Amino acid sequence: MEEANADGKLRPVKADTLNAKLVKATIYSKLDQKNVTAWLDLRNKAAHGEYTEYTAEQVVLLISGVREFAARNHA
């Protein structure tokens, strides 16, 4: 998804912004929004090499949570 910035150029929408818009549009719940925010945080930590900031068990929970979320919110 893209949106226009102040000078009219299109730019990608940030994940947190999209997450908030989906809740506002009642696509999913506030609780789901909180889960997505936590998943984004873990993903960012992994992408930036902050491996001591999370555990393997948290990764397992992330995968399980994303699978369950996708099953409930498929297009």
PyMOL CGO cylinders between C-alpha atoms (Angstrom):
from pymol import cmd
from pymol.cgo import CYLINDER

trace = [
    CYLINDER, 0.00, 0.00, 0.00, 1.21, 3.49, -0.82, 0.3, 1, 1, 1, 1, 1, 1,
    CYLINDER, 1.21, 3.49, -0.82, 0.10, 6.99, 0.07, 0.3, 1, 1, 1, 1, 1, 1,
    CYLINDER, 0.10, 6.99, 0.07, 1.07, 10.45, -1.13, 0.3, 1, 1, 1, 1, 1, 1,
    CYLINDER, 1.07, 10.45, -1.13, 3.38, 12.54, 1.03, 0.3, 1, 1, 1, 1, 1, 1,
    CYLINDER, 3.38, 12.54, 1.03, 3.30, 16.38, 1.28, 0.3, 1, 1, 1, 1, 1, 1,
    CYLINDER, 3.30, 16.38, 1.28, 4.87, 16.91, -2.16, 0.3, 1, 1, 1, 1, 1, 1,
    CYLINDER, 4.87, 16.91, -2.16, 2.50, 14.41, -3.80, 0.3, 1, 1, 1, 1, 1, 1,
    CYLINDER, 2.50, 14.41, -3.80, 5.04, 11.61, -4.26, 0.3, 1, 1, 1, 1, 1, 1,
    CYLINDER, 5.04, 11.61, -4.26, 3.92, 8.10, -3.41, 0.3, 1, 1, 1, 1, 1, 1,
    CYLINDER, 3.92, 8.10, -3.41, 5.68, 6.28, -0.61, 0.3, 1, 1, 1, 1, 1, 1,
    CYLINDER, 5.68, 6.28, -0.61, 5.09, 2.93, 1.07, 0.3, 1, 1, 1, 1, 1, 1,
    CYLINDER, 5.09, 2.93, 1.07, 2.91, 3.01, 4.18, 0.3, 1, 1, 1, 1, 1, 1,
    CYLINDER, 2.91, 3.01, 4.18, 4.81, 1.98, 7.31, 0.3, 1, 1, 1, 1, 1, 1,
    CYLINDER, 4.81, 1.98, 7.31, 3.70, -1.27, 8.92, 0.3, 1, 1, 1, 1, 1, 1,
    CYLINDER, 3.70, -1.27, 8.92, 2.59, 0.40, 12.17, 0.3, 1, 1, 1, 1, 1, 1,
    CYLINDER, 2.59, 0.40, 12.17, 0.52, 2.94, 10.23, 0.3, 1, 1, 1, 1, 1, 1,
    CYLINDER, 0.52, 2.94, 10.23, -1.12, 0.20, 8.17, 0.3, 1, 1, 1, 1, 1, 1,
    CYLINDER, -1.12, 0.20, 8.17, -1.77, -1.80, 11.34, 0.3, 1, 1, 1, 1, 1, 1,
    CYLINDER, -1.77, -1.80, 11.34, -3.59, 1.18, 12.90, 0.3, 1, 1, 1, 1, 1, 1,
    CYLINDER, -3.59, 1.18, 12.90, -5.59, 1.82, 9.71, 0.3, 1, 1, 1, 1, 1, 1,
    CYLINDER, -5.59, 1.82, 9.71, -6.75, -1.80, 9.60, 0.3, 1, 1, 1, 1, 1, 1,
    CYLINDER, -6.75, -1.80, 9.60, -8.04, -1.58, 13.18, 0.3, 1, 1, 1, 1, 1, 1,
    CYLINDER, -8.04, -1.58, 13.18, -9.75, 1.74, 12.46, 0.3, 1, 1, 1, 1, 1, 1,
    CYLINDER, -9.75, 1.74, 12.46, -11.45, 0.16, 9.44, 0.3, 1, 1, 1, 1, 1, 1,
    CYLINDER, -11.45, 0.16, 9.44, -12.54, -2.74, 11.71, 0.3, 1, 1, 1, 1, 1, 1,
    CYLINDER, -12.54, -2.74, 11.71, -10.65, -5.27, 9.59, 0.3, 1, 1, 1, 1, 1, 1,
    CYLINDER, -10.65, -5.27, 9.59, -9.33, -6.74, 12.81, 0.3, 1, 1, 1, 1, 1, 1,
    CYLINDER, -9.33, -6.74, 12.81, -9.46, -6.05, 16.53, 0.3, 1, 1, 1, 1, 1, 1,
    CYLINDER, -9.46, -6.05, 16.53, -7.40, -3.89, 18.86, 0.3, 1, 1, 1, 1, 1, 1,
    CYLINDER, -7.40, -3.89, 18.86, -6.05, -7.09, 20.45, 0.3, 1, 1, 1, 1, 1, 1,
    CYLINDER, -6.05, -7.09, 20.45, -4.90, -8.31, 17.02, 0.3, 1, 1, 1, 1, 1, 1,
    CYLINDER, -4.90, -8.31, 17.02, -3.26, -4.90, 16.51, 0.3, 1, 1, 1, 1, 1, 1,
    CYLINDER, -3.26, -4.90, 16.51, -1.26, -5.38, 19.70, 0.3, 1, 1, 1, 1, 1, 1,
    CYLINDER, -1.26, -5.38, 19.70, -0.14, -8.83, 18.57, 0.3, 1, 1, 1, 1, 1, 1,
    CYLINDER, -0.14, -8.83, 18.57, 0.90, -7.50, 15.15, 0.3, 1, 1, 1, 1, 1, 1,
    CYLINDER, 0.90, -7.50, 15.15, 2.88, -4.72, 16.86, 0.3, 1, 1, 1, 1, 1, 1,
    CYLINDER, 2.88, -4.72, 16.86, 4.72, -7.30, 18.98, 0.3, 1, 1, 1, 1, 1, 1,
    CYLINDER, 4.72, -7.30, 18.98, 5.43, -9.44, 15.91, 0.3, 1, 1, 1, 1, 1, 1,
    CYLINDER, 5.43, -9.44, 15.91, 6.80, -6.42, 14.05, 0.3, 1, 1, 1, 1, 1, 1,
    CYLINDER, 6.80, -6.42, 14.05, 9.07, -5.63, 16.99, 0.3, 1, 1, 1, 1, 1, 1,
    CYLINDER, 9.07, -5.63, 16.99, 10.48, -9.17, 17.09, 0.3, 1, 1, 1, 1, 1, 1,
    CYLINDER, 10.48, -9.17, 17.09, 10.93, -9.16, 13.31, 0.3, 1, 1, 1, 1, 1, 1,
    CYLINDER, 10.93, -9.16, 13.31, 12.84, -5.86, 13.47, 0.3, 1, 1, 1, 1, 1, 1,
    CYLINDER, 12.84, -5.86, 13.47, 15.08, -7.16, 16.24, 0.3, 1, 1, 1, 1, 1, 1,
    CYLINDER, 15.08, -7.16, 16.24, 15.92, -10.22, 14.13, 0.3, 1, 1, 1, 1, 1, 1,
    CYLINDER, 15.92, -10.22, 14.13, 16.49, -8.14, 10.99, 0.3, 1, 1, 1, 1, 1, 1,
    CYLINDER, 16.49, -8.14, 10.99, 18.93, -5.88, 12.85, 0.3, 1, 1, 1, 1, 1, 1,
    CYLINDER, 18.93, -5.88, 12.85, 20.87, -8.71, 14.46, 0.3, 1, 1, 1, 1, 1, 1,
    CYLINDER, 20.87, -8.71, 14.46, 19.60, -8.11, 18.00, 0.3, 1, 1, 1, 1, 1, 1,
    CYLINDER, 19.60, -8.11, 18.00, 19.51, -11.84, 18.70, 0.3, 1, 1, 1, 1, 1, 1,
    CYLINDER, 19.51, -11.84, 18.70, 19.83, -11.51, 22.47, 0.3, 1, 1, 1, 1, 1, 1,
    CYLINDER, 19.83, -11.51, 22.47, 16.62, -9.44, 22.61, 0.3, 1, 1, 1, 1, 1, 1,
    CYLINDER, 16.62, -9.44, 22.61, 14.30, -12.44, 22.08, 0.3, 1, 1, 1, 1, 1, 1,
    CYLINDER, 14.30, -12.44, 22.08, 14.17, -16.18, 22.66, 0.3, 1, 1, 1, 1, 1, 1,
    CYLINDER, 14.17, -16.18, 22.66, 13.55, -19.18, 20.46, 0.3, 1, 1, 1, 1, 1, 1,
    CYLINDER, 13.55, -19.18, 20.46, 10.29, -19.74, 22.34, 0.3, 1, 1, 1, 1, 1, 1,
    CYLINDER, 10.29, -19.74, 22.34, 9.13, -16.24, 21.36, 0.3, 1, 1, 1, 1, 1, 1,
    CYLINDER, 9.13, -16.24, 21.36, 9.86, -17.06, 17.72, 0.3, 1, 1, 1, 1, 1, 1,
    CYLINDER, 9.86, -17.06, 17.72, 7.80, -20.25, 18.01, 0.3, 1, 1, 1, 1, 1, 1,
    CYLINDER, 7.80, -20.25, 18.01, 4.92, -18.21, 19.50, 0.3, 1, 1, 1, 1, 1, 1,
    CYLINDER, 4.92, -18.21, 19.50, 5.25, -15.63, 16.73, 0.3, 1, 1, 1, 1, 1, 1,
    CYLINDER, 5.25, -15.63, 16.73, 4.98, -18.30, 14.03, 0.3, 1, 1, 1, 1, 1, 1,
    CYLINDER, 4.98, -18.30, 14.03, 2.02, -19.92, 15.74, 0.3, 1, 1, 1, 1, 1, 1,
    CYLINDER, 2.02, -19.92, 15.74, 0.31, -16.57, 16.24, 0.3, 1, 1, 1, 1, 1, 1,
    CYLINDER, 0.31, -16.57, 16.24, 0.82, -15.45, 12.65, 0.3, 1, 1, 1, 1, 1, 1,
    CYLINDER, 0.82, -15.45, 12.65, -0.55, -18.75, 11.34, 0.3, 1, 1, 1, 1, 1, 1,
    CYLINDER, -0.55, -18.75, 11.34, -3.63, -18.48, 13.56, 0.3, 1, 1, 1, 1, 1, 1,
    CYLINDER, -3.63, -18.48, 13.56, -4.12, -14.82, 12.61, 0.3, 1, 1, 1, 1, 1, 1,
    CYLINDER, -4.12, -14.82, 12.61, -3.84, -15.62, 8.90, 0.3, 1, 1, 1, 1, 1, 1,
    CYLINDER, -3.84, -15.62, 8.90, -6.36, -18.45, 9.23, 0.3, 1, 1, 1, 1, 1, 1,
    CYLINDER, -6.36, -18.45, 9.23, -8.89, -16.08, 10.85, 0.3, 1, 1, 1, 1, 1, 1,
    CYLINDER, -8.89, -16.08, 10.85, -8.24, -13.15, 8.51, 0.3, 1, 1, 1, 1, 1, 1,
    CYLINDER, -8.24, -13.15, 8.51, -7.78, -14.68, 5.08, 0.3, 1, 1, 1, 1, 1, 1,
    CYLINDER, -7.78, -14.68, 5.08, -8.90, -12.64, 2.06, 0.3, 1, 1, 1, 1, 1, 1,
]
cmd.load_cgo(trace, "trace")
